[in-house]
Amino acid sequence: MGFLDWLFGKKASCTVDERLNAAVDRVIEGTDPRIKYIGNARQRLSPAVAHALDYAQKFVAPIPSCVEMTPEAWAQSPMLRAMFVRPIDVVNTLSNSLDLREFLQSPNAQGINTVHCVIGATRVERTFFGVALEGDMLRQDVAQKTVGFNDFRLVGFSPTEEMLRARIEEIALEGLVLSALREIADNKQRGEQLEAYRQLLLTRLRLMEQSGAGLDGMLQSHSHDGRNIDHLRLQLANNETEITALKAGGSGFDAILERVIEALHNAESLIQAQHISIRLNAMNIMVDDETKDASTIKLLEFSTANPERPRRVALLVSFPRQAVVERRINFDAMLQTL
């Protein structure tokens, strides 16, 4: 089932077109509203938007249903026990989320008693040597791996799971647009740096051609004048080649539109997602499928094209609004620290 059937259902084509147009509108507004004045901008964007959302649907659809994220559910949920050491950690994660608190204070949260969202975390594996039972034999110094989770982030707050899954696709779309804008900004900065460097090279070349080796000649025991000038000319040629390559990508709003379209079509390489299964015992030690007294947890693991960001895992959760404990300022404690 493709994006249009899954997200919109088998309804009239006009409804499908309206909702696809809404997604295109989000891309235009998130990039630069002036793009809409480019001829055929919407027609050029529509196939790319549909492709990106169809890719998002493919990794969103298999995600397991929402896990109830409450301290009371911790004891019965292998997933919560794997991610949180104690029930109080569930409470703290919800209550310390600034994004969640901002959402609950917004008009969008009015009338919502149960919140559905995505919780993202960084998966950390550590290797240690311990005791393990292999068959009937107890072995010492067996390499084992523990799995832990940290750096929790809650996003995509929605009143229902169905709306949450649609929101995840929107988040993926927003991420692709941001990736294109980041590349545009990087290219612009690189172009400015190359232009400034070109001016320095031209100035130095002109001085060297007028006065010979100049300072380089004063500091060296024999002349390298010709060699230095040739090297400088080679640097200038390489600089101009790189500037030309950047300019070949175009400039202005049409070039921005093309970069966004390219990013949407390259969704598979910019946002990489895979479903993983991990079997853990009560100590969060990874074990094989035959091990008893263990549970298998299933997560979505994803990464972006930004190499500075680690791979993250995602889980759908739900919780009652009252599960978020209000944090009050303890003025007495603050005064004692002064």
Secondary structure, DSSP 8 states (H G I E B T S, - for coil): --HIIIII-S--HHHHHHHHHHHHHHHHHHH-GGGGGSTTHHHHHHHHHHHHHHHHHHHHTTS---EE-SGGGTTT-HHHHHH-SSHHHHHHHHHT-HHHHHHHTSGGGTT-SEEEEEEEEEEEEEEEEEEEEETTEEEEEEEEEEEEEEEEEEEEEESSHHHHHHHHHHHHHHHHHHHHHHHHHHHHHHHHHHHHHHHHHHHHHHHHHHHTTTHHHHHSSS--HHHHHHHHHHHHHHHHHHHHHHHHT--HHHHHHHHHHHHHHTHHHHEEEEEEEEEEETT-BB--TT-SSEEEEEEEEEEES-TTS--EEEEEEEEEGGGS------HHHHHHH-
